[in-house]
Amino acid sequence: MNLLNTVSIAQAAPAGGSSNMLVSFLPLILMFVIFYLLLIRPQQKRQKALQLMIKNLKKGDKVVTSGGMIGTVWGVAEDKVVLKVGEDEVKLEFEKSSISGLIKPKE
């Protein structure tokens, strides 16, 4: 009977409450904050910079596509860009979203 009373008292006593629960979730919260600061936020900054670069494309810019094709912008439309590539100045049409970078001229 003594064991039964001890079990019922232990069940009735409040267990540390919210502070114990917060301490148990603290490592998970800390991991999410570090993950956000090291991975998610820098990726969002790169994506915004890429979108701004694509928006500001103009004739004469030298760009590289996501497939690795390097060319000079010959024309820009709303969602397409025409690149002049190669020695024969072949003109190819690409989606603006396929442009992955701007090549800076060597000075």
C-alpha positions in Angstrom: 0.0 0.0 0.0 2.9 2.3 0.6 4.1 1.9 -3.0 0.6 2.7 -4.3 0.5 6.0 -2.3 3.9 7.0 -3.6 2.8 6.5 -7.2 -0.5 8.4 -6.8 1.4 11.3 -5.1 4.0 11.4 -7.9 1.2 11.6 -10.5 -0.6 14.4 -8.6 2.6 16.5 -8.2 3.2 19.0 -11.0 6.3 18.2 -13.1 8.6 21.2 -13.6 6.2 22.7 -16.1 7.1 24.9 -19.0 10.7 25.6 -18.1 11.6 21.9 -18.4 9.9 21.7 -21.7 11.7 24.8 -23.0 15.1 23.3 -22.0 14.3 20.1 -23.8 13.4 22.0 -27.1 16.3 24.5 -26.8 18.8 22.4 -28.9 16.3 21.9 -31.6 15.5 25.7 -31.7 19.2 26.5 -31.7 19.8 24.1 -34.6 17.1 25.7 -36.6 18.5 29.2 -36.0 22.0 28.2 -37.0 20.6 26.4 -40.1 18.7 29.5 -41.1 21.6 31.9 -40.6 24.2 29.7 -42.4 22.1 28.2 -45.2 18.7 29.7 -45.9 19.4 33.5 -45.5 22.5 33.5 -47.8 20.7 31.5 -50.4 17.8 34.1 -50.4 20.4 36.9 -50.8 22.0 35.2 -53.8 18.5 34.5 -55.4 17.6 38.2 -55.0 20.9 39.3 -56.5 20.4 37.0 -59.5 16.8 38.2 -60.1 18.0 41.8 -60.0 20.8 41.0 -62.4 18.4 39.3 -64.8 16.0 42.2 -64.6 18.8 44.7 -65.5 20.2 42.8 -68.5 20.9 45.0 -71.5 22.3 44.7 -75.0 26.1 44.0 -74.9 26.2 42.2 -71.5 28.3 39.0 -71.6 26.4 36.2 -69.7 26.6 32.5 -69.0 23.5 30.3 -69.1 22.7 27.5 -66.7 23.9 25.0 -69.4 27.3 26.7 -69.6 26.7 28.6 -72.9 28.6 31.9 -72.9 27.3 34.7 -75.1 26.6 38.4 -75.5 23.1 39.7 -75.1 21.8 40.8 -78.5 18.2 41.5 -77.5 16.0 41.4 -74.5 12.2 40.7 -74.4 9.9 40.4 -71.4 10.8 36.8 -70.5 13.3 35.9 -73.2 16.8 37.0 -74.1 18.6 36.5 -77.5 22.3 35.7 -77.1 25.0 36.1 -79.8 27.4 33.2 -79.5 30.5 31.9 -81.3 32.7 33.3 -84.1 29.9 33.1 -86.6 27.7 35.2 -84.3 24.9 32.7 -84.1 21.9 34.0 -82.3 20.1 31.8 -79.8 16.9 32.5 -77.8 16.8 31.6 -74.1 14.4 32.1 -71.3 15.6 34.8 -68.9 15.5 32.3 -66.1 18.2 30.2 -67.8 20.8 33.0 -67.3 22.9 32.1 -64.3 25.5 34.8 -64.3 27.1 38.0 -65.7 30.7 37.8 -66.9 32.6 40.8 -65.9 34.9 42.3 -68.6 38.7 42.0 -67.9 40.2 45.4 -67.3 
